[in-house]
Amino acid sequence: MSTENEGNEVPPAPSAPPVPVASPTSPQGSAPEGNAPTAPLPPVPQDAPPASAPHPSGPAPDGSWPPPPPATAPYGEGPVHGGAVGFGGAAGAGGWGASYQQPAPKQRSGRGGLVAAVLVAALVAGGLGGGLGYTLAKDNDNNGSTTVSASDGSAAQVKRAPGTIANVAAKALPSTVTIEAESNNGEGGTGTGFVFDTQGHIVTNNHVVADAVDGGKLTATFPDGRKYDAEIVGHAQGYDVAVIKLKNAPSDLKPLALGDSDKVAVGDETIAIGAPFGLSNTVTTGIISAKNRPVASSDGSSSSKASYMSALQTDASINPGNSGGPLLDAAGAVIGINSAIQSSSSGGFGGSGQSGSIGLGFAIPINQAKYVAQQLIKTGKPVYAKIGASVSLEESTNGAKITDQGAAGAAAVESGGPADKAGLKPGDVITKLDDMVIDSGPTLIGEIWTHKPGDKVTITYKRSGQERTVDLTLGSRMGDG
């Protein structure tokens, strides 16, 4: 399945999201979250010719990597930066937030953003309607209304049980941030992230911070309004994961607890936090709809490279701006990073042309994201597992076919690599990796990347119509190429 990261024009992001009234004091002080660029997966042209790209065996001779997906899902919209949610959208990878105090609009094209003036108009109209309603109700009360209201005191005494969504949200929100990324030429977007450790590291999507990679500007705002400058520690385009670090980080940071995505079951309750269409600190709920969903996502631009994941699928509402935000379980533990969404082709919000949620959201499993984040903090570069062979990225249901030739005329099977040692050859069609059915090249890549270098796996493949099985040890490659 292919999805794309968000990539629409983004209105100015709010300098600081509104602070919830009577919200519990956060031990770490949070600033408003921004629209995590939830990356909607971009639709793939039906007439696009099948592409062939090198497997994650290493960068192509021309230096390009990773290969473009046959059809990629937009971050936050199709299957990841939540800036994108492409699921954000992975890819990674959503829309940028619009200012609540509506400063003079400044046109910015970025990786995830879309909050139109129509949204502000709706909010203003809503405020007017509310004001009139209150005035009329007040007048009616003065004329003998029999309406009975709860006292302020009793309302303040309402208690939420530990297992309720309200309780989980109250504990998790102070540890989430809205990330604003801006390039040197003023382009950028907004996404979401969450506190990873007490040293000030924040985990998010690569597509959320991509605009600030080459000397741009990054800020992170907590729900309580505290805003910090940040810097990129490391980013992994292929995984659509990035780690940033707060400058002058506060001493009271409270990392979110990490769950075990391998133990998640279809039907489990999910809670997503992000800033869809610029509405910071938004909480939505749903369930796990599927596991191990193969997703290739990008922001849909001509220069975009694909991210691959074996994703958790959820029907929790995820939109542009949710990218990079946490997907929580019922206990409040992080089980995934919202990265991409699949959306209908008609799309459009406020005339912006950016699609929203149709209940098909995708998150990077936290077990994989945790490993990637730790590598980025340790070395600043991602490490990828590989089999050392180029596979076709053509959409197929028959398996991942090893191409006859690699990129730029290189060998399709790396000499001395894992595939070569296992006896795999060009033309072989891989149909399984351990017990996971492989229906295409992108599915194989995403599944390999759920493993670590050095892991032993069993490959099932077909050669000349005959099925064979072989064990191999995965190799490694550092960096995105």
NUSENU-423889 format. One record per residue (C-alpha): y, x, z. Coordinates in steps of 0.02 Angstrom, whole numbers, plus 50000, padded with zeros to 5 digits. Layout:
BEGIN
YXZ ...
# end
This chain:
BEGIN
500005000050000 501715006149959 503335002650047 505055010350049 506395016250167 508025007150171 509365013950060 510785001650043 512635003650069 513015004150252 514554996850334 515355006750474 514205008250623 514845002450792 515585016450894 514615009351040 513494993951046 514024980251165 513454982451344 512364967951404 513154957651540 512374959651710 511074971451640 510084981851764 510814998951796 509915012151697 509435027651791 509885037651639 511305027651571 511015021451398 512155019051254 511975005351127 510645007751001 511085008250818 510195001250671 508695011450661 508505013750480 506995003450464 506345008850299 505804994950186 504555001250063 505345000649890 504434990449759 503565000649627 503914996649444 502404988049368 502544998549212 502685014949303 501395027149237 500105033549360 500645049349444 499645064049493 500185075049636 499495089049739 498525084449892 499245091050054 498405107250016 500075115550001 501725115049911 501665114949722 502125130849631 503805123249591 504145121149776 504145102249773 503255093149913 502605080749958 502225072049793 503085055649755 502025040549800 501355029549663 502315015549742 503215017949902 503715005850035 505495006050095 505815012150270 506214997150372 505914985550230 504314989350145 502934998950219 504815017650390 506975025750482 506735007550550 508695017850457 507695014650381 506315004450437 505605006650304 504615000250431 505615004050456 505525014150363 504195027550421 504865029450362 504855029550388 505705021850346 508455000750411 510174995750387 511625003550473 512504993650605 514124984750575 515504986950703 515664973150829 517534976250837 517604977050649 518654992350610 519364994150436 517814994650325 517345011650260 516135011850115 514675023450149 513085024650051 511685029750163 509835029350195 509825013650295 511175001650315 511824985050282 512874974350385 513984963250282 515634955250320 514734938750312 513844943450473 515484946650562 516164930250495 514644921250563 514884929150734 516714924350737 516314906550684 514984905650817 516204911350948 517444898050895 516134884550900 515594889951073 517384889651136 517694872151073 516054866151144 516484872851315 518204864851312 517514847851265 516164848951397 517454853751528 518514838751481 517024827351494 516634834051668 518394829751722 518094811951662 516594808451772 515174817551683 513494816451772 512904833451706 512134844151843 512274863251829 511314876951917 512384886952038 512814904951996 511864910452150 510224902352101 510324909251924 510544926751989 508974924952095 507794922351946 506394935151954 505294941051812 503504945951843 503014963951800 501994958551649 503314947951564 504204953151405 505864951951496 505274964351627 504564976451497 506184975651397 507274978551550 506314994551589 506195001051411 507954997651344 508825010951451 507695024151371 508105019451191 509595025351090 510545020950933 510665035950818 512085038350696 511825051750563 513195057550445 513145070550308 514515082850266 515155071450129 515305056450245 513715047450194 512505041850327 511675028150423 511055021850589 509335021050666 508445020350832 507555033150942 506795034451115 506805047051257 505305058751242 505575070251392 506805074551529 507495089451430 508435077751313 507235076751165 507305060451068 505935055250945 506385045350788 506005044450602 506385058650482 507285046550367 508435041350508 509165058850527 508935065150348 510785063850306 511225075850446 509905089050409 511075101350321 512485103150446 512915084850465 513395075550623 512215066450743 512615055450892 511495045451009 512135030651109 511245022551256 511335003951291 512555006851435 513805014651315 513555033051353 513645042951192 513055060751160 513155072951016 511425078650960 510595091650850 508995091350748 507595101350829 506365098550687 505885085650557 504295081750460 504625072750297 502785069850260 502445061750428 504185053650434 504425060050612 505915069550682 506485076150851 508295077950900 509025084551063 510515078251159 511895090851192 512375091351376 510955079251412 511095069551576 509925074051718 509295056351745 508375053651582 506815043151598 505535045951457 504575030851396 502725031151441 501595034851292 500065024051264 498455027351167 498585020550990 496715023650961 496325010251090 497464997051017 496544981450957 497024968550827 497834954050918 498624964751056 500404959751098 501814970851032 503654972851077 504874981350957 506584988151004 507944992850880 509584988350798 509184976950650 510674975250535 511744983850665 511304972450810 510934985750941 509724983451085 508744969750997 507004965551063 505694956450959 503874952550990 502264949950894 500484956250887 499494970250806 499014962450639 497944976850575 497534995050607 497335010150493 498395002050358 498705015250222 500565015850186 501615026950073 503475024750103 505145031550043 506955026250033 506755021649851 507965034649784 507515045449634 507565061149742 506535053749883 504845061049928 503485050450002 502885049250181 501085044250214 500355035650365 498815026650424 499885013550507 499825000350641 500324983850559 501314971350664 502144954650636 503514958450763 505164956150671 505704973150604 507224975050492 508374988650426 509034997450581 507384996450678 506755012850605 506315026050733 506245013550875 504745011450990 503354998850965 502734994851141 501164986751208 501164972951339 501264985851479 502804994251404 501945009951339 502405016651167 500995014051042 501975017650883 503615021850796 504295007650689 504515015150516 504335003450368 504184985550312 503514976250163 504764963550101 504894950749964 505704956649804 507064943349809 507764950049973 509614950750009 510594948650169 512394943250160 512374947249976 511964965450009 510314965049916 509354972450062 507814962850112 507274958550287 505694955250384 504324944050318 503154948550460 502404964250382 502984979150482 502184996250498 502245009250636 501655027250646 500285027850780 500955036650935 499445048250950 499925056050784 501805055450818 501575063950987 500625078550909 501945080450773 503385079550898 502605092851008 502395104450859 504215101650808 504835105550984 503735120950992 504055128650819 505345117750732 504125114850589 502745102150557 500925107150535 499835097350414 497955096650399 497295099150222 495695099550119 496445110749985 496325099549832 497505089549722 497115071049708 497775057649592 499095046149667 498675032349544 498375015549626 496515012749632 495155004349732 493795016349682 494295031549785 495335047349779 494965057249621 495185076049623 496265079849472 495795091549331 497325102049364 498555104649506 500445104349496 501285115749369 499595121249301 498895127149467 497055125049508 496595107649569 495445114949702 496205129149804 495135144649792 494335148449961 495025132250035 494035119050131 493625108749975 493095124149878 491965130150019 491195112650029 490795112949843 492025099449788 492585100349606 493875092449489 493295075049440 492435071449606 492965054749681 493115054449871 492615037449939 492515040550127 493205052250259 492035050250408 491845031250422 493535027150343 493425019850168 494575029050046 495215018349903 496575029749832 497425046649845 498815040749963 497505033150078 496585049850085 498185059450123 498685047550262 496955048350339 496855067350332 498535068350421 497865058450567 496815074050602 497275091350661 496915107850572 495195113950624 494455096450641 492755094350560 492565079150448 491235071850336 491725068550155 490775055950048 491085057649862 490385052949692 490005064949551 489305058649387 488935041849469 487915049949608 488485048549791 488485064349895 489025069250070 489705085750136 490485092050297 492055102550295 493325109850417 495135105050383 496355119150345 498195119650389 499895121050307 501535123450398 503155115650340 503615102450213 503675115150071 
# end
